């Protein structure tokens, strides 16, 4: 087993766990010394938590309610891709543990330094984005050749751009946020 993808099987659980129950479950089953767990703010999914160990190190716990055990192998593969990104100089988090309970898949990953660009505002800070763009392009270039699985990107990309993605890149949302600065025509 690869160190960053320490697989654990959670014997009990579900999607209705309180933060305290989730902390105990991950602590017991993953063997991580989690002292506190608190919901992360700023996201819409409510599936990310800050976890702090007894030494004071903060990590990120993410959960996927409704995911089956097969998602664990996908997350382990993702952990290997992320490790290769780190080898290429990208700020990519280490995975500390990946596991599942009935109706729930979870992983604990390293918390990276940084801050949110939009801070809850409708539009991100354009100056900050412009300052970050060269580094974002470098990170994009560093991903070349790291994909896993079948090469279905051209079809997926075409479908996403023409009809929207499954829960992302929704054309109705994009149209609703269309402004002269974001309009393409």
C-alpha positions as CSV (number, residue, x, y, z in Angstrom):
1,X,0.0,0.0,0.0
2,X,1.3,3.5,-0.9
3,X,1.9,5.7,2.2
4,X,-0.3,8.6,1.1
5,X,-3.2,6.3,0.2
6,X,-3.6,4.4,3.4
7,X,-6.8,2.6,2.8
8,X,-9.2,2.1,5.7
9,X,-12.6,0.3,5.8
10,X,-15.0,2.0,8.1
11,X,-17.3,-0.6,9.8
12,X,-20.2,1.7,10.7
13,X,-21.3,5.1,9.4
14,X,-23.5,6.9,7.0
15,X,-24.2,10.3,5.7
16,X,-26.0,11.6,8.8
17,X,-23.0,11.7,11.1
18,X,-22.5,14.6,13.4
19,X,-19.0,16.3,13.3
20,X,-18.1,14.6,16.5
21,X,-19.2,11.1,15.2
22,X,-17.3,11.8,12.0
23,X,-14.2,12.8,13.9
24,X,-14.3,9.6,16.1
25,X,-15.0,7.4,13.1
26,X,-12.0,8.8,11.0
27,X,-9.8,8.9,14.1
28,X,-10.5,5.2,15.0
29,X,-10.6,3.7,11.5
30,X,-7.8,5.7,9.8
31,X,-5.5,5.8,12.9
32,X,-5.1,9.6,12.6
33,X,-4.7,11.5,15.8
34,X,-7.6,13.9,15.1
35,X,-8.3,16.1,18.1
36,X,-10.9,18.5,16.5
37,X,-13.1,18.6,13.4
38,X,-14.9,21.7,12.2
39,X,-16.9,22.4,9.0
40,X,-14.9,24.4,6.5
41,X,-16.6,27.6,5.5
42,X,-16.7,29.1,2.0
43,X,-17.9,26.1,0.1
44,X,-21.4,25.2,-1.1
45,X,-21.1,21.4,-0.7
46,X,-20.7,21.2,3.1
47,X,-18.5,18.2,2.6
48,X,-15.1,19.7,3.7
49,X,-13.9,19.9,7.2
50,X,-10.8,21.3,9.0
51,X,-9.2,18.6,11.2
52,X,-6.5,19.3,13.7
53,X,-4.3,16.7,15.2
54,X,-2.9,16.8,18.8
55,X,0.3,18.4,17.5
56,X,-1.7,21.3,16.0
57,X,-1.3,20.4,12.4
58,X,-4.4,21.3,10.4
59,X,-5.5,19.0,7.5
60,X,-8.6,18.8,5.3
61,X,-11.1,16.0,5.6
62,X,-13.4,15.6,2.6
63,X,-16.4,13.3,2.3
64,X,-18.4,12.0,-0.6
65,X,-21.9,11.0,0.7
66,X,-23.5,8.4,-1.5
67,X,-20.2,7.2,-3.1
68,X,-19.5,3.5,-3.3
69,X,-16.3,1.7,-2.3
70,X,-15.1,1.9,-6.0
71,X,-14.5,5.6,-5.4
72,X,-11.7,4.7,-3.1
73,X,-9.6,3.2,-6.0
74,X,-10.2,6.4,-8.0
75,X,-9.1,8.5,-5.1
76,X,-5.9,6.4,-4.7
77,X,-5.2,6.9,-8.4
78,X,-5.8,10.6,-7.9
79,X,-3.3,10.6,-5.0
80,X,-0.7,9.1,-7.4
81,X,-1.3,11.8,-10.0
82,X,-1.2,14.5,-7.3
83,X,2.2,13.1,-6.1
84,X,3.5,13.4,-9.7
85,X,2.3,17.0,-9.8
86,X,4.2,17.7,-6.6
87,X,7.3,16.2,-8.3
88,X,6.8,18.7,-11.1
89,X,6.7,21.7,-8.7
90,X,2.9,22.1,-8.3
91,X,1.5,22.9,-4.9
92,X,-0.6,19.7,-4.6
93,X,-1.7,18.2,-1.3
94,X,-0.5,14.9,0.1
95,X,-3.2,12.4,0.9
96,X,-2.9,11.1,4.5
97,X,-5.8,8.5,4.3
98,X,-8.6,7.3,2.0
99,X,-11.5,5.2,3.3
100,X,-15.1,4.3,3.1
101,X,-18.2,3.5,5.2
102,X,-21.5,2.4,3.9
103,X,-22.8,5.3,1.8
104,X,-19.7,7.5,2.5
105,X,-16.2,7.8,1.1
106,X,-13.7,10.1,2.8
107,X,-10.1,11.3,2.5
108,X,-7.8,13.4,4.6
109,X,-5.3,15.6,2.8
110,X,-2.6,18.1,3.6
111,X,-3.8,21.7,4.0
112,X,-1.8,23.9,1.7
113,X,-1.1,27.6,2.4
114,X,-3.1,30.2,0.5
115,X,-6.3,32.1,0.6
116,X,-9.6,32.4,-1.2
117,X,-9.6,34.8,-4.1
118,X,-13.2,36.0,-4.0
119,X,-13.9,36.2,-0.2
120,X,-17.6,35.8,-0.9
121,X,-17.7,38.7,-3.4
122,X,-19.6,38.2,-6.6
123,X,-16.5,38.8,-8.7
124,X,-12.9,37.8,-7.9
125,X,-10.2,40.4,-7.6
126,X,-9.0,40.9,-11.2
127,X,-5.6,42.3,-10.1
128,X,-5.0,39.2,-8.0
129,X,-6.1,36.9,-10.8
130,X,-3.7,38.7,-13.3
131,X,-0.9,38.4,-10.8
132,X,-1.6,34.6,-10.5
133,X,-2.1,33.9,-14.2
134,X,1.5,33.1,-15.2
135,X,1.8,30.6,-12.3
136,X,-1.6,29.0,-13.2
137,X,-0.4,28.6,-16.8
138,X,2.8,27.0,-15.5
139,X,0.8,24.6,-13.3
140,X,-1.4,23.8,-16.3
141,X,1.6,23.0,-18.4
142,X,3.1,20.8,-15.6
143,X,0.0,18.5,-15.9
144,X,0.8,17.4,-19.5
145,X,0.8,13.7,-19.8
146,X,-0.3,13.0,-16.2
147,X,-3.8,11.9,-17.1
148,X,-4.9,8.4,-16.2
149,X,-7.5,6.1,-17.8
150,X,-9.0,6.3,-21.3
151,X,-8.2,9.4,-23.4
152,X,-11.8,10.7,-23.6
153,X,-10.9,14.3,-23.1
154,X,-11.8,15.6,-26.6
155,X,-15.3,14.2,-26.4
156,X,-15.8,15.3,-22.8
157,X,-14.4,18.7,-23.5
158,X,-16.6,19.2,-26.5
159,X,-19.7,18.0,-24.6
160,X,-18.9,20.2,-21.7
161,X,-18.5,23.3,-23.8
162,X,-21.5,22.7,-26.1
163,X,-24.1,21.3,-23.6
164,X,-22.6,21.7,-20.1
165,X,-21.1,19.2,-17.7
166,X,-22.8,16.9,-15.2
167,X,-23.2,19.3,-12.3
168,X,-20.5,21.7,-13.5
169,X,-20.1,24.3,-16.3
170,X,-23.8,24.6,-16.4
171,X,-24.8,26.9,-19.2
172,X,-27.8,28.3,-17.3
173,X,-25.5,29.4,-14.5
174,X,-23.0,30.9,-16.9
175,X,-25.8,32.8,-18.8
176,X,-27.1,34.2,-15.5
177,X,-23.7,35.5,-14.5
178,X,-22.9,36.9,-18.0
179,X,-21.5,40.4,-17.8
180,X,-19.7,42.5,-20.5
181,X,-16.4,41.4,-18.9
182,X,-17.3,37.7,-19.2
183,X,-19.3,37.8,-22.4
184,X,-17.8,36.0,-25.4
185,X,-20.1,37.5,-28.0
